[in-house]
Amino acid sequence: MGFVDLHTHSDASDGSFTPAHLVHLAKEAGLCAIALTDHDTTAGIADAVDAGKELGVEVIPGIEVSGNYEGHEIHILGLFINPDDPELKAFLKDMRSRRNRRNEEMFRRLAADGISFTDEELFGSNPQTVITRAHVPVPWFRRGSVLLRIRPLKNIWNTVAATARPRRRPSRNPL
């Protein structure tokens, strides 16, 4: 019996590694299977599946979408999805469009306070990345912000959220 990780992200959303490299890391960690569950995109699944076949790691096609339940943001994982399903593709396109509009507004408001980021800082080496809130602290960290040297990494998002909260529109995802 082997171990699995059913919630991983690649650089197609807010992960740090390409889908293929993520599978390599899973193999090195001794996992027999992973689910690639990027936010609002299935763009990395084919590469992950190909790497999994090559390395003997089962790759379960998945997705993570955000929604609201009784006023609380929730995250829903879908496993064993068909990334080529036309209805899923249309749904995810709509989700990414909503996320992009929300991000544009948040970044506009942050820029009004002198906080800005380049596309290169946000997208890194993957221009197709789905930008999430997790991308926001990364440029500050890479710039060597004094704020990030003082506070532990786990508190970075709390700091960013406190700064951005008045600038951030609530999610209006249909879920």
C-alpha positions as CSV (number, residue, x, y, z in Angstrom):
1,M,0.0,0.0,0.0
2,G,1.4,3.4,-1.0
3,F,0.8,7.0,0.0
4,V,-1.1,9.5,-2.1
5,D,-1.6,13.3,-2.2
6,L,-5.0,14.2,-3.5
7,H,-4.5,18.0,-3.4
8,T,-1.6,19.4,-5.4
9,H,-1.0,22.6,-7.4
10,S,1.3,23.2,-10.3
11,D,2.5,26.5,-11.7
12,A,-0.7,26.4,-13.8
13,S,-2.2,28.0,-10.7
14,D,-0.5,28.8,-7.4
15,G,2.0,26.0,-7.2
16,S,5.7,26.4,-7.6
17,F,6.6,23.6,-10.1
18,T,5.6,22.5,-13.6
19,P,3.1,19.6,-13.6
20,A,5.8,17.2,-14.8
21,H,8.2,18.3,-12.1
22,L,5.5,18.0,-9.5
23,V,5.1,14.3,-10.6
24,H,8.9,13.9,-10.3
25,L,8.8,15.2,-6.8
26,A,5.9,12.9,-5.9
27,K,8.0,10.0,-7.2
28,E,11.0,11.1,-5.1
29,A,8.8,11.4,-2.0
30,G,7.6,7.8,-2.5
31,L,4.0,8.6,-3.5
32,C,2.2,6.1,-5.7
33,A,-0.4,8.7,-6.9
34,I,-1.3,12.4,-6.9
35,A,-4.2,14.4,-7.9
36,L,-3.4,17.6,-9.8
37,T,-6.1,20.1,-8.5
38,D,-5.1,23.5,-9.9
39,H,-7.4,26.4,-9.3
40,D,-9.9,26.9,-12.1
41,T,-7.7,25.3,-14.8
42,T,-7.0,21.8,-16.2
43,A,-4.1,23.2,-18.3
44,G,-1.4,21.1,-16.5
45,I,-3.2,17.7,-16.4
46,A,-1.9,16.3,-19.8
47,D,1.7,17.0,-18.9
48,A,1.3,15.5,-15.4
49,V,-0.4,12.4,-16.8
50,D,2.4,11.9,-19.3
51,A,5.0,12.3,-16.6
52,G,3.1,9.9,-14.4
53,K,3.1,7.2,-17.0
54,E,6.8,7.6,-17.5
55,L,7.6,7.5,-13.8
56,G,5.0,5.0,-12.6
57,V,3.0,7.5,-10.6
58,E,-0.8,7.6,-11.1
59,V,-2.0,11.1,-11.8
60,I,-5.7,11.7,-11.0
61,P,-7.1,14.6,-13.1
62,G,-8.6,17.1,-10.7
63,I,-9.7,20.7,-10.2
64,E,-10.1,23.1,-7.3
65,V,-12.9,25.7,-7.5
66,S,-13.9,28.3,-5.0
67,G,-17.4,29.3,-4.0
68,N,-19.5,30.6,-1.1
69,Y,-21.6,28.8,1.4
70,E,-23.6,30.8,3.9
71,G,-21.3,33.8,3.5
72,H,-18.1,31.8,3.8
73,E,-15.5,31.1,1.1
74,I,-15.1,27.4,0.4
75,H,-12.8,25.4,-1.8
76,I,-14.2,22.3,-3.6
77,L,-12.0,19.6,-5.0
78,G,-13.1,17.6,-8.0
79,L,-11.3,14.3,-8.6
80,F,-11.3,12.0,-11.6
81,I,-12.7,14.8,-13.8
82,N,-12.7,14.8,-17.6
83,P,-10.6,17.8,-18.5
84,D,-12.0,17.7,-22.1
85,D,-15.6,18.0,-21.0
86,P,-17.2,21.0,-22.8
87,E,-19.4,21.9,-19.9
88,L,-16.5,21.8,-17.5
89,K,-14.4,23.9,-19.9
90,A,-17.1,26.5,-20.2
91,F,-17.6,26.6,-16.4
92,L,-13.8,27.0,-15.8
93,K,-13.5,29.7,-18.4
94,D,-16.3,31.7,-16.6
95,M,-14.5,31.1,-13.2
96,R,-11.2,32.4,-14.6
97,S,-13.0,35.4,-16.0
98,R,-14.6,36.2,-12.7
99,R,-11.2,35.7,-10.9
100,N,-9.5,38.0,-13.4
101,R,-12.0,40.8,-12.9
102,R,-11.7,40.5,-9.2
103,N,-7.9,40.5,-9.4
104,E,-7.8,43.5,-11.7
105,E,-9.9,45.4,-9.1
106,M,-7.7,44.3,-6.2
107,F,-4.5,45.2,-8.1
108,R,-6.0,48.6,-9.1
109,R,-6.8,49.4,-5.5
110,L,-3.4,48.2,-4.3
111,A,-1.7,50.4,-7.0
112,A,-3.6,53.4,-5.7
113,D,-1.8,52.8,-2.4
114,G,1.6,52.5,-4.1
115,I,1.7,48.7,-4.1
116,S,2.2,47.3,-7.6
117,F,3.6,44.2,-9.3
118,T,4.8,43.5,-12.8
119,D,3.3,40.7,-14.9
120,E,6.7,38.9,-14.7
121,E,6.6,39.0,-10.8
122,L,3.1,37.5,-10.8
123,F,3.2,35.0,-13.6
124,G,6.8,33.9,-13.2
125,S,7.8,31.6,-16.1
126,N,4.2,30.6,-17.0
127,P,2.2,33.3,-18.6
128,Q,-0.9,31.0,-18.5
129,T,-0.9,30.9,-14.7
130,V,-4.2,31.4,-13.0
131,I,-3.4,34.3,-10.6
132,T,-4.6,33.7,-7.0
133,R,-4.2,35.6,-3.8
134,A,-1.2,33.3,-3.1
135,H,0.7,35.1,-5.8
136,V,0.5,38.5,-4.0
137,P,3.1,37.9,-1.3
138,V,5.7,36.3,-3.6
139,P,7.0,39.5,-5.2
140,W,7.3,41.1,-1.8
141,F,9.4,38.1,-0.6
142,R,11.6,38.2,-3.7
143,R,12.1,41.9,-3.3
144,G,13.5,41.2,0.2
145,S,10.8,43.3,1.8
146,V,11.6,44.2,5.4
147,L,8.1,43.2,6.4
148,L,8.8,39.6,5.3
149,R,12.1,39.4,7.1
150,I,10.4,40.3,10.4
151,R,7.3,38.1,10.2
152,P,7.2,34.4,9.8
153,L,6.2,33.2,6.3
154,K,2.9,31.7,7.5
155,N,1.8,35.2,8.5
156,I,2.5,36.8,5.1
157,W,-0.9,36.3,3.7
158,N,-2.6,37.7,6.9
159,T,-0.5,40.8,6.5
160,V,-1.3,41.1,2.8
161,A,-5.0,40.4,3.4
162,A,-5.1,43.1,6.1
163,T,-3.6,45.5,3.7
164,A,-5.7,44.5,0.7
165,R,-9.0,43.7,2.4
166,P,-10.5,47.2,1.9
167,R,-9.4,46.9,-1.7
168,R,-10.6,43.4,-2.3
169,R,-14.1,42.7,-3.7
170,P,-15.8,39.7,-2.2
171,S,-15.8,36.6,-4.4
172,R,-19.1,36.3,-6.3
173,N,-18.5,32.7,-7.5
174,P,-21.7,30.9,-8.5
175,L,-21.1,27.9,-6.1
